[in-house]
Amino acid sequence: MELTDQQASDLQTASLDLMQTAINTVGVAPTIQLLQTITGLILQRPDFARKLANPVIQVRLMALAAKYEGTKPGLFDYPGMMSEAIKIFG
């Protein structure tokens, strides 16, 4: 099942927002690693791409990103961040 034009547009907008927030929060290198992981998931699991294109999921992810914006999370913060992200995707 392919994405609709609206879903693809929503996904592109969300991706750009995610990149900007991630770069501002954790820096370029971790952001690149995150995007590589997300790209791999999208290619392997189209259902994941549809979830990312969902505006409700985007709002929840932006709220999660805003929670950490301006902070410099440490190594011990990442498991909690991932746990919160996993809950968003249910």
C-alpha positions in Angstrom: 0.0 0.0 0.0 1.4 3.3 -1.1 1.1 6.6 0.7 -1.4 9.2 -0.6 -0.1 12.5 -1.8 -1.3 14.1 1.4 0.4 11.5 3.6 3.7 11.9 1.6 3.4 15.7 2.1 2.7 15.3 5.8 5.6 12.9 6.1 8.0 15.4 4.4 6.9 18.2 6.6 7.3 16.1 9.7 10.7 14.9 8.6 12.0 18.5 8.1 10.6 19.5 11.5 12.2 16.4 13.1 15.6 17.1 11.5 15.6 20.8 12.7 14.6 19.9 16.2 17.0 17.0 16.5 19.9 19.1 15.2 19.1 21.9 17.7 18.8 19.3 20.5 21.5 16.7 20.1 23.6 17.9 17.1 24.2 16.8 13.6 25.9 13.4 14.0 23.2 11.8 16.2 20.5 13.3 13.9 22.1 11.7 10.9 22.1 8.4 12.8 18.5 8.8 13.7 17.4 9.6 10.2 19.3 6.6 8.8 17.5 4.4 11.3 14.1 5.9 10.4 14.8 5.6 6.7 15.7 1.9 7.2 12.4 1.3 9.1 10.4 3.1 6.4 11.9 1.0 3.7 11.4 -2.3 5.6 8.0 -1.4 7.1 5.6 0.8 5.0 3.2 0.7 7.9 5.7 2.7 9.9 5.8 5.3 7.2 2.0 5.6 7.4 2.2 6.0 11.2 4.8 8.8 10.7 2.5 10.5 8.3 -0.3 10.5 10.9 -0.8 14.1 12.2 -1.6 12.8 15.7 1.7 10.9 15.8 3.5 14.0 14.6 2.0 16.2 17.3 3.0 13.6 19.9 6.6 13.4 18.5 6.9 17.1 18.4 5.8 17.3 22.1 8.4 14.7 22.9 11.1 16.7 21.0 10.0 19.9 22.7 10.4 18.3 26.1 14.2 17.8 25.3 14.7 20.9 23.2 17.5 23.1 24.6 18.9 20.3 26.7 21.9 18.1 26.1 20.7 14.6 26.9 23.3 12.2 28.1 23.8 8.5 27.4 21.5 7.6 30.3 18.7 9.7 28.9 18.4 7.9 25.6 16.6 4.7 26.9 13.9 6.9 28.5 13.6 8.9 25.3 13.3 5.7 23.2 10.7 4.3 25.6 8.6 7.4 25.2 8.9 7.3 21.4 7.9 3.6 21.4 4.8 4.4 23.4 3.8 7.0 20.8 3.9 4.4 18.1 2.0 1.9 20.2 
